[in-house]
Amino acid sequence: MVVLAKPPALDQISLLRSPQPGDASSFPGVPAVDLSSPGAALAVVDACERFGFFKVVNHGVPAGVVDRLEAEAVRFFASPQAAKDACGCGPASPLGYGNRRIGRNGDMGWLEYLLLALDGNASVSKASPVPSSSLRDAVNQYVASVRGLATSVLEAVAEGLGVAPRDALSGMVADAASDQVFRINHYPACPLLQRLPDSCGVTGFGEHTDPQLVSVLRSNGTPGLQLALHGDDGRWVPVPPDRDAFFVIVGDSLQVLTNGRLKSVRHRVVANSLKPRVSMIYFAGPAPAQRIAPLPQLLGHGKQSLYRDFTWGDYKKAAYRSRLGDNRLDPFRI
C-alpha cells in the first residue's frame, strides 16, 4: 500500500464540510462541449461565463497516450520514498517531487505530486527532475496533445466573444517563450477519514483558482474534485469523474483578459477513504513578459478596465507569495 511520508496529523490539515445531497440540487451538471460541433464557440463561452469550468468530449486525444501516462505516474508514486524524494528540487524551487506541502506558505494537503516545467516546444524542460526516460516520454507525448486542446479552447473563446484575430488568446500559449507547467497529483486513500463523521472531509488540495489562462485536467475514476458555483452563495458541488473526458478550468489571467466576463473558478480536491486518485493537469500560461490586460475589443462603448495592467511574470511572483486560498486578483483590481 502506498502511503505518504510522515502523514500529517489531523491538526495539520484542513477539515472540510462535505457537500450534502441537497447542496447540489439546483446544479445542472458540468457542461459538456464537443469542440467539433456547430455552435461550439458559443457553448464554450456560455460554460465559462456560468461556471468557469466545462468538460471536453470527443477531444481526439488518443486513449493510449492517456493510459500510458497514467500507468507511468502510478508506477512512479509506488516507488520507494527515497527514490521519490530524489526527484525533489529542495525548498528553493517548486519543481519536482513533493508531498503534503503545497507551495512555501504553509498550505498542506493529503497528496504527493510531481511538478514539471515545460519548454517552448511543450516538452519537459531540463530544469525539471524526471525519474525515468519513460515517464519523460509519456509526459511529452501527452502534453503535445493536450496543448493542442488548450489552444483550440482559447480559439473557441475568442470566436465566441467576437475577438479577432482568432489566435489572440491561443497565440499567447503558442509563443515559444510561453510559461507552461505540468502537474501530476496522487491522492492516496486516506485512513484519517475513518475517524471523522460523514459530514467532514479531509483536504486533498485546498481551494484555489489557477493563475494561468486555462488549465486542462484529466483524472482517473476516483471522485474528489469539487468546484464553487459562481454567485453569492458560492456553494461547493462535487464534479463526477469522467476518465474519458478532459476538464477545462478558466484561470485568473483569462478573467482579466476578458475584463471579468469569464471568471476563474475556485476548486478543490477532497481525499477519498478507499481509493487513490490520480490527476494530470496542464497549465497554459503566457510568456513572462506578456502584458495581461483586457482585450481592446472587449472595452468598447465606454467600458473601463476593471484591472490595472501587469505582466504574467508580475502576477506569477505575486501568486507564489500568497496562500493557496487567497484571492490573488484583489491587489490588481482598480
C-alpha positions as CSV (number, residue, x, y, z in Angstrom):
1,M,0.0,0.0,0.0
2,V,1.3,3.5,-0.9
3,V,1.2,6.0,2.0
4,L,2.5,9.5,2.4
5,A,5.9,10.0,4.0
6,K,5.3,11.3,7.5
7,P,1.5,11.6,7.2
8,P,0.2,14.8,8.7
9,A,-1.9,14.7,11.8
10,L,-5.5,16.0,11.7
11,D,-4.5,19.3,13.3
12,Q,-2.0,19.9,10.4
13,I,-4.5,19.5,7.6
14,S,-7.8,21.3,6.8
15,L,-11.1,19.6,7.5
16,L,-13.9,20.4,5.2
17,R,-17.7,20.3,5.3
18,S,-18.5,17.8,2.7
19,P,-21.3,18.9,0.3
20,Q,-24.6,17.2,1.2
21,P,-27.0,15.8,-1.4
22,G,-29.2,18.9,-1.2
23,D,-26.3,21.3,-1.8
24,A,-26.2,20.4,-5.5
25,S,-29.9,20.1,-6.0
26,S,-30.0,23.1,-8.4
27,F,-26.7,22.4,-10.1
28,P,-27.4,21.3,-13.7
29,G,-24.2,19.5,-14.0
30,V,-20.9,20.2,-15.7
31,P,-21.5,21.4,-19.3
32,A,-20.0,19.0,-21.9
33,V,-18.7,20.5,-25.2
34,D,-17.7,18.8,-28.4
35,L,-15.3,21.4,-30.0
36,S,-16.0,20.0,-33.5
37,S,-19.8,20.6,-33.2
38,P,-21.6,23.6,-34.7
39,G,-22.0,26.3,-32.1
40,A,-19.1,25.0,-30.0
41,A,-17.6,28.5,-29.6
42,L,-20.8,29.9,-28.1
43,A,-21.2,26.8,-25.9
44,V,-17.6,27.3,-24.6
45,V,-18.2,31.0,-23.7
46,D,-21.5,30.2,-22.1
47,A,-19.9,27.5,-19.9
48,C,-17.0,29.8,-19.0
49,E,-19.4,32.6,-18.1
50,R,-21.7,30.4,-15.9
51,F,-19.2,28.1,-14.3
52,G,-15.6,28.9,-15.3
53,F,-15.5,25.2,-16.0
54,F,-16.6,22.6,-18.5
55,K,-15.6,19.2,-20.0
56,V,-14.5,18.4,-23.5
57,V,-15.8,15.3,-25.1
58,N,-14.8,13.7,-28.4
59,H,-11.5,15.5,-27.9
60,G,-9.3,13.4,-30.2
61,V,-6.6,12.7,-27.6
62,P,-5.7,9.0,-28.1
63,A,-6.7,6.8,-25.2
64,G,-3.3,5.0,-25.4
65,V,-1.5,8.3,-24.8
66,V,-3.6,8.9,-21.7
67,D,-3.3,5.3,-20.4
68,R,0.5,5.3,-20.9
69,L,1.0,8.4,-18.8
70,E,-1.4,7.2,-16.0
71,A,0.5,3.9,-15.8
72,E,3.8,5.7,-15.6
73,A,2.5,8.0,-12.9
74,V,1.2,5.1,-10.8
75,R,4.5,3.3,-11.2
76,F,6.4,6.4,-10.0
77,F,4.2,7.1,-7.0
78,A,4.5,3.4,-6.0
79,S,8.4,3.8,-5.9
80,P,10.3,3.7,-2.6
81,Q,10.1,7.1,-0.8
82,A,13.8,7.7,-1.1
83,A,13.6,7.3,-4.9
84,K,10.7,9.9,-5.0
85,D,12.5,12.3,-2.7
86,A,15.5,12.2,-5.0
87,C,13.3,13.9,-7.6
88,G,12.7,17.0,-5.5
89,C,14.4,20.3,-6.1
90,G,14.5,21.5,-2.4
91,P,12.8,24.4,-0.8
92,A,14.2,27.0,-3.3
93,S,12.2,25.6,-6.2
94,P,8.6,24.4,-6.5
95,L,9.5,21.9,-9.2
96,G,10.0,18.2,-8.8
97,Y,8.5,15.8,-6.3
98,G,6.8,16.9,-3.1
99,N,4.2,15.7,-0.6
100,R,1.9,17.2,1.9
101,R,3.2,20.8,1.5
102,I,1.6,22.8,-1.3
103,G,3.9,25.8,-2.0
104,R,6.0,27.6,0.6
105,N,3.4,29.4,2.6
106,G,2.0,26.8,4.9
107,D,-0.7,25.1,2.8
108,M,-0.9,21.4,3.3
109,G,-2.9,18.6,1.7
110,W,-3.3,14.8,1.6
111,L,-1.3,14.3,-1.6
112,E,2.0,13.8,-3.3
113,Y,2.9,15.3,-6.7
114,L,5.4,15.8,-9.5
115,L,5.5,19.4,-10.9
116,L,7.4,19.8,-14.2
117,A,8.3,22.9,-16.2
118,L,7.8,22.7,-20.0
119,D,10.0,24.4,-22.6
120,G,8.9,26.3,-25.6
121,N,8.3,23.1,-27.5
122,A,5.9,21.9,-24.7
123,S,8.5,19.3,-23.7
124,V,9.7,18.7,-20.2
125,S,12.5,21.2,-19.5
126,K,16.0,20.2,-18.4
127,A,15.3,22.1,-15.1
128,S,12.7,19.5,-14.1
129,P,13.9,16.3,-12.4
130,V,12.2,13.3,-14.0
131,P,12.7,9.8,-12.6
132,S,12.9,8.0,-15.9
133,S,13.1,8.5,-19.6
134,S,9.9,6.5,-20.0
135,L,8.0,9.0,-17.8
136,R,9.5,11.9,-19.6
137,D,8.5,10.5,-23.0
138,A,5.0,9.8,-21.7
139,V,4.6,13.3,-20.4
140,N,5.9,14.8,-23.7
141,Q,3.5,12.8,-25.8
142,Y,0.6,13.6,-23.6
143,V,1.3,17.3,-23.4
144,A,1.7,17.6,-27.2
145,S,-1.9,16.5,-27.5
146,V,-3.4,18.4,-24.5
147,R,-1.6,21.7,-25.5
148,G,-3.4,21.5,-28.8
149,L,-6.7,21.0,-26.9
150,A,-5.9,24.1,-24.8
151,T,-5.2,26.3,-27.9
152,S,-8.4,25.0,-29.5
153,V,-10.4,26.0,-26.4
154,L,-8.8,29.5,-26.4
155,E,-9.6,29.9,-30.1
156,A,-13.2,29.0,-29.4
157,V,-13.3,31.6,-26.6
158,A,-12.0,34.3,-29.0
159,E,-14.5,33.3,-31.7
160,G,-17.4,33.2,-29.2
161,L,-16.5,36.6,-27.8
162,G,-16.1,38.1,-31.3
163,V,-12.4,38.8,-30.8
164,A,-10.1,38.9,-33.8
165,P,-7.7,37.5,-34.8
166,R,-8.8,34.0,-33.7
167,D,-5.4,33.4,-32.2
168,A,-5.5,36.5,-30.0
169,L,-5.5,34.2,-26.9
170,S,-4.1,30.9,-28.2
171,G,-1.1,32.8,-29.6
172,M,0.0,33.5,-26.0
173,V,0.3,29.8,-25.4
174,A,1.9,29.0,-28.8
175,D,4.6,31.7,-28.1
176,A,8.0,30.0,-27.8
177,A,8.5,31.9,-24.6
178,S,5.2,30.8,-23.0
179,D,5.3,29.6,-19.4
180,Q,3.7,26.2,-19.3
181,V,3.8,23.7,-16.4
182,F,2.5,20.2,-15.9
183,R,1.5,18.6,-12.7
184,I,0.7,15.0,-11.7
185,N,-1.1,14.7,-8.4
186,H,-1.5,11.5,-6.4
187,Y,-4.1,11.4,-3.6
188,P,-3.6,8.1,-1.6
189,A,-6.6,6.5,0.1
190,C,-7.0,8.4,3.4
191,P,-7.4,6.4,6.6
192,L,-7.8,9.7,8.5
193,L,-11.4,9.8,7.2
194,Q,-12.3,6.7,9.3
195,R,-12.0,8.9,12.4
196,L,-14.3,11.6,11.1
197,P,-18.1,12.0,10.8
198,D,-19.6,11.6,7.3
199,S,-20.2,15.4,7.2
200,C,-16.5,16.1,7.3
201,G,-13.8,15.6,4.6
202,V,-10.0,15.9,4.5
203,T,-8.3,18.4,2.2
204,G,-6.5,16.7,-0.6
205,F,-5.7,20.0,-2.4
206,G,-7.1,23.2,-0.8
207,E,-9.5,25.6,-2.5
208,H,-7.9,28.0,-5.1
209,T,-8.1,29.4,-8.5
210,D,-5.5,28.8,-11.2
211,P,-3.5,31.8,-12.2
212,Q,-2.9,30.9,-15.9
213,L,-5.1,31.3,-18.9
214,V,-6.7,27.9,-18.7
215,S,-5.9,24.5,-17.2
216,V,-6.7,21.2,-18.7
217,L,-7.3,18.4,-16.2
218,R,-7.8,14.7,-16.5
219,S,-8.2,12.2,-13.7
220,N,-8.8,8.5,-13.1
221,G,-12.3,7.3,-12.0
222,T,-11.9,8.3,-8.3
223,P,-14.1,11.3,-7.2
224,G,-12.9,14.2,-5.1
225,L,-12.9,17.3,-7.3
226,Q,-15.3,20.0,-6.3
227,L,-16.0,23.5,-7.6
228,A,-17.6,26.5,-6.1
229,L,-20.5,27.8,-8.1
230,H,-20.4,31.4,-9.3
231,G,-22.8,33.6,-7.4
232,D,-23.4,35.0,-4.0
233,D,-23.7,31.6,-2.2
234,G,-20.6,30.0,-3.7
235,R,-21.9,26.6,-2.9
236,W,-19.4,23.7,-3.3
237,V,-20.6,20.9,-5.6
238,P,-18.9,17.6,-6.5
239,V,-17.7,17.0,-10.0
240,P,-18.4,13.4,-11.1
241,P,-15.2,11.9,-12.5
242,D,-15.1,11.1,-16.2
243,R,-11.9,9.3,-17.2
244,D,-12.7,9.7,-20.9
245,A,-13.1,13.5,-20.9
246,F,-10.9,16.5,-20.2
247,F,-12.0,19.3,-17.8
248,V,-11.1,22.9,-18.7
249,I,-10.7,25.4,-15.9
250,V,-10.8,29.2,-16.5
251,G,-7.8,30.9,-14.9
252,D,-7.2,34.3,-13.4
253,S,-5.3,35.6,-16.5
254,L,-8.3,34.8,-18.8
255,Q,-10.6,36.6,-16.4
256,V,-8.5,39.7,-16.7
257,L,-8.1,39.4,-20.5
258,T,-11.9,39.3,-20.8
259,N,-12.4,42.1,-18.2
260,G,-14.2,39.8,-15.9
261,R,-16.7,38.4,-18.4
262,L,-15.2,35.0,-17.9
263,K,-14.4,34.3,-14.3
264,S,-11.9,31.9,-12.9
265,V,-13.4,29.2,-10.7
266,R,-12.5,28.2,-7.2
267,H,-11.9,24.5,-6.9
268,R,-10.5,21.9,-4.5
269,V,-10.0,18.2,-4.0
270,V,-11.1,16.2,-1.0
271,A,-9.5,12.9,-0.1
272,N,-11.1,9.5,-0.6
273,S,-11.1,6.9,2.2
274,L,-10.9,3.9,-0.1
275,K,-9.4,4.6,-3.5
276,P,-6.4,6.6,-4.7
277,R,-7.0,9.5,-7.1
278,V,-4.5,10.4,-9.9
279,S,-4.9,13.6,-11.8
280,M,-2.9,15.3,-14.5
281,I,-3.1,19.0,-15.2
282,Y,-1.6,21.1,-18.0
283,F,-1.4,24.8,-17.1
284,A,-1.4,27.0,-20.2
285,G,0.4,30.3,-19.3
286,P,1.7,33.1,-21.4
287,A,5.3,34.4,-21.7
288,P,6.6,36.1,-18.6
289,A,6.8,39.5,-20.4
290,Q,3.2,39.2,-21.8
291,R,1.0,42.1,-20.8
292,I,-2.1,41.0,-19.1
293,A,-4.9,43.5,-19.6
294,P,-8.5,43.4,-21.1
295,L,-8.5,42.9,-24.8
296,P,-9.3,46.2,-26.5
297,Q,-12.2,44.7,-28.4
298,L,-13.9,44.0,-25.1
299,L,-13.6,47.6,-23.9
300,G,-15.9,49.2,-26.4
301,H,-18.8,51.6,-25.7
302,G,-17.0,53.4,-22.8
303,K,-16.3,50.3,-20.8
304,Q,-13.4,50.7,-18.3
305,S,-10.9,48.1,-17.4
306,L,-11.5,46.5,-14.0
307,Y,-7.8,45.7,-13.6
308,R,-4.6,47.6,-13.7
309,D,-2.0,46.3,-16.2
310,F,0.5,43.7,-15.2
311,T,2.7,41.1,-16.8
312,W,2.4,37.4,-16.4
313,G,5.8,37.4,-14.7
314,D,4.5,40.0,-12.1
315,Y,1.4,38.0,-11.4
316,K,3.2,34.7,-11.1
317,K,5.5,36.2,-8.5
318,A,2.6,37.6,-6.6
319,A,0.8,34.2,-6.7
320,Y,3.8,32.4,-5.3
321,R,3.9,34.8,-2.4
322,S,0.3,34.2,-1.5
323,R,-1.6,31.5,0.3
324,L,-3.4,29.0,-1.8
325,G,-6.9,30.2,-1.0
326,D,-6.1,33.9,-1.3
327,N,-7.9,36.0,-3.9
328,R,-4.8,36.8,-5.9
329,L,-6.5,39.2,-8.2
330,D,-7.6,41.6,-5.5
331,P,-4.4,43.7,-5.4
332,F,-4.7,44.2,-9.2
333,R,-8.3,45.5,-9.2
334,I,-8.9,49.1,-10.0
